[in-house]
């Protein structure tokens, strides 16, 4: 909330950064070494041999403040005039990078020596930990202090003025960038301190700690990102309701063993967005920078034929590792197409692509187990996923940009906790076997002994699906539907004034995107032969957006490049990576590259190549023009 009030940024990496600071605190308290968020090099600085609790807290607060200043200066200050897509993508890049750094640096969590009392008291016939009451009291004190600062000091009123009207604040002599820097320092240090104190209650876990951003954003939405007291009350209320749901779930035998408490923030987010969202942005909304360029696809059919021919040759005559890489890249390219349609062509940011894929994969297995043959089973699963995509896209009619990213992130977490942990739906919590595809005597499965794995037949089937999908998306992009999508992306008000049904355009894009993600999910299930909830986690969706944005999120060729860049894809195998051992640094590399591309060149690799080609042609043309006297 602090960063949003000052800089208009909801940092989706906020909880991940707080988690990193908590890990660094407990490491520093035990060893006296300060861990830097850098991978691949020596990143530990010995400061003091035996730090006290007070020393460790002081060091971590200063460390968090400096880290916040660094993030503001190097990343988000450069994106002030960028579209919301760029700011969301940059925060996702930070999310991936910081989460990966924590996992690499601390495979095992450091020892947690409690900072708060561990006694229990009885309240309403239930035992309540004193540490929980102490933490709630500290939250109340912090809320009062923030409210006093925001309403009773020049710093707070200046921050509010800059948030309401940046140009007006500059005319009054206020420096918004300097205020934003101070607020980033305060917000990051506060995140670290809260996570340090809460560690003995929630334990230190990179995944769960990073995803605390979802209930945090739900509370901030209830407070409208304005009222500190209301946000604090909402946060405490959400926490109590989650604890109540957990207690009810333990007491009621017929309730399924799923994450009901994790689904609560998503429900709150959707309700708040539906009540407060606007069908169109207001006339007073600030003008944002341009989206990545989305040129009309050219030479689609010959390029598709050439790519399919090259990939088919690799499948028919290539080694086992190369065949596996081509299959992986093909499936990932289909995933990337789903992102290109929704985010690249319509400007709607969805973080639930792998959640849709998982729904399709598990539904396909349920249909197959019920006796539905191939290809009807995956077809029905994709159709149902298309319908789910429309349901999740309904909030997009009234929200956009960052708000929609929040909705879909909450949806991804909710689907993972509610559906993918429901044994009736997934078959088994540990893993679910996927039947081999085939039509009559024709075996299209991937399984084969020795070097015959993976079978070329399965790879050829993947190529056919991806090629058909690519041709369909290219035709949609050049059709009236595609032009409507681009018009909505450019200016929703102008599109509505021109007679375009903005809501319908968004829903059609969501349906197409969910269909593509569902098809990719069924192919991924057939490829892995055994799937689990972890196969479709939210971090996969974040990595997908990262690589697609890096490749070129608004062009058809971006899907191909993203497929080549996929983990254990064609590029990785060409560079000598073992197909069975994906790089442990893949999320960290994806995250930092995403931040760099967002800040320096938002058109991605394909945009850079296209710009270089145009400059080369212009240079050649100028060189062939005869000189005149």
N, C-alpha and C positions, 0 to 999 in steps of 0.2 A: 504493500500500500504506500509506503514511503517513497519508493522509486516511481510509482505511478503518479503520485501527486506532484512530483518535481520534474519528471522527465517523460511522462506518458508511456512508461514501459512497465509491463507486467513480466518480470523476469522469471521464466519458467524454470530456470536453473537455480533459483533462490534457495530452495530446500537442499539441493545437491551441494551448493557452496557452503551452506550452514553445516551439512553433514561432514564435508571435508574439514572444516575448521574444528569440529568436534573430535574427529579422528586425530587431527594435528595436536589438539590440546592434550588429549590423554597420552599420546606418544611423547609429547614434550614433558609432560609431568613425570613420566617414568624414566626418560633417557636424557632430558635436557637438550634434545636436538629438535630444531624447527624444520618441518618438512615443507618443501616448496612444491607447488602444483605443476611439476615438470616431470615428464617421463623420458627414460632413455639416457639420462645423465645423472651424475651425482647431485642429489637434491636435498641433502641434509646439512643443516648448519648448526654446529654445537654452540650453544649460547651460555648455559650455566650447568654445572655438574649436578646440583641437587635443587631443583626449583621448588619453591613452596606453592601452595594453592593460590595464594594471592599473586605471586609472581607469574604463575602460569596463566591465570585469568587476565592479568594486565597485558601480558605478551600477546595472548590470542585476540584480545579486543583491538589492540593496535594493529596486529597482523590483518584482522578482518577489515579494519578501516582502510588500510593501505591497499588491500586487494580490491575493495569496492572502488577506490579512486582509480586504480588501474583499469578496471572493467569500464568505468565511465569514460575515461580519457581515450583508451585505445579502441573501444568498440562502439558504445551506444551514443556518445557525443557525435560520432561520425555518421550516425544513422538518424539524426533528428529530423531531417527532411525526407527520409526514405519512406516508402509505403510500409504499412503495418506488416506486410508479408516479410520484409527484410528484417524488421526488429524481432518478429517471432522466430524466424529462421536462425538469427544470430543467437537468441537465447536457447534455442534447441541445440545448436552447436556447442554452446557452453555446457548445457545439460549433459550431453554425451561425453564431452571431454572430461568434465569434473568427475562424473560418475565412474568413468573408466579409470581415471587416475586413482581414485579411492580403492577400486577393486584391485588394481595392479600393485599399489603400494602396501595395502593391508589385506592380503589373502585371509588372514585371521585377525579379527578385531582386537585392538589392544585391551589390556586390563582396565576395567572401570572401577575406580575407587569412589564410592558415593560422596557427593558433595552436600546432599540434602539428607535430613533425618530419615531413617528407615522404619520407624515405629508405625503402629497402626492404631486407629481410633474407631469406635463404633458410632456410626451415624445411620439412623433409621434401620437399626438391626442389621447393618452391613458393615464389614470391615473396610475402612478407607485408609490408604497409606498417607502418612503425614507428609511424605515427599510430594505427593500429588497436591495436597492442600497448600503446601509451601510454594510450589510452582505456580498454582493458580493465583496465590497472593502476589507473587512477583509480577505476574502478568497484569494484574489490576494496578499495581504501583507503576509499572512501565506505561500502561495506558493513560493514567492520570498525568504522568510527566509529559508524554507526547502531546496530550490534549492541551496542557498548559503552554508548552512550547509553540504549538501550532496556532493558538488563539491569543496568547498574551505577549509574545515576543516579536520583534521586528523580523527575525529570521523566519518564523512561522508564517506571519502575514505576507511577507515577500514571496515565500514559496507558494502560498495560495494564489497570490496575484499572478505569478508567473505561470501557474498551472491553468488559470482561467483565461488569461490573455497574454501570450508571450510578447507580442509586439508592444502592447500597452505597458508591460513591465519594463521593457527596454527604454521606452520614452520617459519613464519615471526614474530612470537611473539604476534600475535593478539589473544585475548580471545573472540571467537564468542559468547559464552554464556553470557558474561558480556555485550557485545554490544547488544545482543538480549534483555536482561533485560532492558537496558536503552531505547531501541526503543519501547518496550512494554509499558513502563511508559509514553513515549511521545505520543504514539498513543492513549492510553486509555484516558489520560488527554485531548488530543485534541478533541476526540470524545465527551466527556462530555461538553467541552466548546462550541463546535459548536452547540450541541443540546440545550444547555442553551440559546444561542443567537437566535436560530431559532424557539424556542418554541412559541414566540408571533406571528410568521408567520404561522407555520404549526399546532399549538396547540399540547398539550401533549396527546398522545393516545398510549397505550402500543403496540397494534397490528400494526397500520400504521407506527409508529416510528421504530419498530423493522424490518419491511419489507423494510425500506429504504436501507437496505444492497444490494438489487437487483440493483437499478440504480447506487449505489456507485460502485459496482463491474463492472457494464457495463462501467462506466467511466474509472476505473482502467485498464480494459482490452484494451480499446482503447489506453491508454498510455503504454501498455505492462508491467504494474507494474514497470516501470523504470523512466519515465519522469514526474516529478511533474508538470511542466507547461502544458504538454499535457493532463494530467489527470484532472487538474483544468479546462482547456478549455472545455474538454469533459463533465465534470460534469455540468458546467454552460450551455453548449449547450443543454444537455439532459433536464435540468430544463426548459430552454426557450421553447424547442420543446413541452414538456409536457403542459406548460401553453398555447402555441399556439393551441394544439389539444383540450384542454379544452374550449378555446374561440370559436374555429370552431364548436365544438359540441353544444355549446350553441346557436350559430347563425344559424346553418343549421338544419332545422326541421326534415328532413328525416333520419338523423343519429340516430341510436339507442342509448338509454341512458345507455351506458356501459363504462367501464374504459379503453378507448383508450390510455390514457396517461400512465396507468400501463402496457399496453402491449408493449409500445415502448422499454423499456430496454431489454425485452426478445428478440425482433427482433434484437437489436444491438448486444446482446450477441451471438446469433446464427450466425449472419453474421461474426463477428470478429473471432469466433471459427472456422467457416468453412474456412476462409481465412488463418488463422495462424496455425491451428492445424496440427499435424503430424500424418500420418497414423500409424506409429510405433514410440515408444520412441527412442531417439538417443542413440548411443553407450556410450556417455558421461553421460547419466543419472545416478544419484546416485542409488546404490543398496539399496532397502528398506527392512525393516524387514518383517517377515513372516505374511501371512494372517492367520486368524483363521483356525484351522484344519477342513478339510471336509472329514471325513471317509465315506466309502461306506455304504449305508443303509443295515441293516441286520434284519431278522425276520420281514419284512415289513408287510406281509399279516397277520400273527397271531397277531401282535401288533395292527394293524388296526382293526381287528375283535374284539379284547378285548376292545379297546377304544370305538368303536361304540356300543358294547353291554352295557358297563357301562353307556355311555351317554344316550342310549335309555332307560335304566331302570330309570334313573333320569327324563327323559322326561315323561315317562308313569306313574310313581308312585311318583315322587317328588312333593314338594310344588311349588307354583307359582313362588316364588323368585328363586328357584333352576332351574326351567325350563327356566326362562328368562336368568339366568346366563349361562346355557349350550348353549343356542342359541347365546348369545353374544360372548362367547369364541370360538364357532365353526366358526362364521363369521370372527372374528379377526384372527383365525388360518389360514384361507384362505388368508387373507391379508398378514400375515407373510410369507406364502409360496411364494407369489409374490416377496417379498424382498429377501428371501433365494435364489431363482433361479437367480436373477439378481446380487445381491450384494455378496451373499455368495459363489455362484458357479462360477461367471464370474468376480467378483471384480468391477463391474460397479455400481456407487453410484447414485441412483435415488431418488429424493425427490418429486415425482409427483404421488405416488401410489393412494392417495385419489382423486387427480384430475381425473385420469383415471376412478376410481370408480364412481365419480360423472357424468362423461360423459355417462357411461353405464346406470346409474340409470335414468337420465333425458331422455336419448334416449329411454329407455324401456317404460317410461311413454308416450312419444310421439307416439311410435308404438302402444301401447295399446289403447290410445285415438283414433287412426286411425282405430281401429278394428282388429288389429293383435292379435290373441289369445295367451294365455300361452300354452306351453313354447317357442313358436316361437319368441315372442316379446323380452324376455330377451336374447334368443340365438342370434338374429340379433344384439342386442345392444352390446353383448360381442364381436361379430365378428368385428363390426365397431370400438370398443375400441382397439381391437388387431391391426387394421390398424393404428389407431392414435399412438399406442405405437411404431410401426415401424417408423412412421414419426418423432416422438420425438427422437427415437434412432439413426436416421441417423447421427447426430453429433457425436455419440459415435464411429463411424468409425475412426474419426480423433482426438477425445479428450478422456480423461480418467480421473479417479480419481477425484481430486478436481474440475477440469474444467467441468467435466460432472455433478458433483453435482451442480455447478453454473447454468449450462444450464437447468437442470431439476427443480431447484428451481425457476428460471425465468419462465419456462413453467407452473409450478403449479400456480404461481401468475397470469400469463397471462390468463390461462384457467379460473381461478376463476373470473377475472375481465371482460373478453371478452365474455365467454360463459354463466357462471352461473349468470350473471346480464342481460342477454339478454332475455327479456320476451317471445319472440317467442320460444326460446329453452326450458326455464324452466317452462313456463306456468304462473307462478306468482312469483314476486320478494319476497314476504313474505314466502309462503310455497306452495307446490304442493302436492295434494292428490295422493296417489299411489293405483291403483286398486288391489284388493285381487287376488292372484293367485289361479287357479283352472283348472281342466280338466274335462269337463262335470259335472257330479254330485259330483265329488270328490273335496271337499273344502280343499285347502292347505294353506289358509290364517292364520294369527296369531291372528286375533281379536276374542274375546269371552267375555261374561259377567262375572264379579266377579272373583273368584279364578280360573275359567277355562282359564283365560288369563295367559300366551300365550298358544295357542293350541299346543298339542304335535305333530300334523300332520306337522305343519310348521317346528318345530324343527327337526323332522325326515327327512324332505326334505333337510334341511341344512346339516345334518349329511351325507346324501348320497352324496351331492355335494362335501363336504370337503373330504370324504373318497375317492371318485373317483379321485379328484384332487391330493390328497396325493399319491395314488398309481401311478398315471401318472407321477408325478414329481420324485418319487423314481425310476421308470423305466428309465426315461430320464437321471437321474444322473448316472445310471449304464450302460447306452448305450454309443455308440460311440459319440453321441452328448454331453453327460455329460462329457466324457473324454476330448473332445475338449474344452468345457467351462473351465474346470480346467486347461488345458494347457495354454489357453489364460490368465487366472487369474495369473498363476505362472510366465509366461514370454512370452510376445507377440512376441518378436523377435524369440525366440526358436520355438514357435508354428508356426510362418510363415515359418521358415526354414524347419520345418517338413512337410510342405505342407498343413497346416490348413489355411483355409480362415478366417482370424481374423475378418474382417468386417462382414461376414455372420454369424459367431458364435455369435457376439454381437447382431446382429439384431434378430436372432432366440430367444436369451434370452430375449430381450426386448419384442418380440411378446408374448412369453409364460407368462412373468411377467404381461404384460398389460391384457392378457386374464384372468389370475387369479384375478387381481385387479378388472376387470370389473365384473366378476362373483360375487365377494364379494360385489361390489357396488349394484348389483341388489338385492342380499339377504338383504343387509342393508336397502335398500329402502322398501322392503316388510316388514321387521321387524318394521320400524318406522312408516309406513303407511302414513307419511307426511314428505316430505324432502324440504330442502332449501339449498342455497349456503353454509351457515355456516356448514352444515352437512359434507362438503367435503373440509374444509379449509386446508391451507398448514400446520397448526400446527398439524393437525391429521396425516399428512404424517411424520412429524418430530417425533411425539410420537410413531408412528408405527415402524420407524427405531430404535428408542431408545429401545423399549421393545423387538424387535426381536434381536438386538445386545446383549441385556442383557440376553436373553434366550439362544442364540447360533445361530449366523447368518449363519453358514455354514453347519448345520446338519438338517436333517428332523425333529428330535425330538424338535429342537428349535421352530418350528412352533406350536407344541402342547403346549410347555411351555409358549410361548408368548400368546397363547389363554387363558391359565389358568390365566396368569398375567394381562390380559386385564382389563381396567377400568370397573367396575361393572360386571366382569367375575366371574368364579367359585371361585377363591381364595378370592376375595372381599366378596362374599356372605358367604363363609365358615367362614370368619373372622367377620361376623356380620354386614357388610355394607348394608345400605338400597339400594335396587336396583333402586329406583327412585331418589336417591341423591348421585351422584358420588362425591368422595372426592374433595374438592377444592384444595387440595395439590397434586393431581395426576400428573400434569405436572412438578411441582417442584421436586417431588420424582423421577419421571422418568428421569428428567434432571441430577440430582446429582448422581443417580445410574449409569447412562450412562457414566458420566465422570469417576467415580470410577472404573467401569468395564474396560473401555478403557485403563486406566492407569495401573491397577493392574492385570487384567486377561482377555485379549481380547477374549478368547474362550467362555466366558459366563458361565451361570449356567450349561448347559449340558456338557460343556467341563470340568468344575470343578468336576461334578459328575463322568464323564468318567475317569478322571485322578485318582480320589479317588478309583474307582472300580478296575482300573488296579494296583494301589499300593496295595490294599487289596489282589488281586489274587497273586501278586508277593510275598507278605509276607507269604501267606498260602503255596505257593509252596516251598519257602525256609524253612518253618517250617516242611514240610513233608519229606524233603530230609534227609536220614539217615546220621549221622555223620561218617566220616572216620578217621581211625587212622592216 
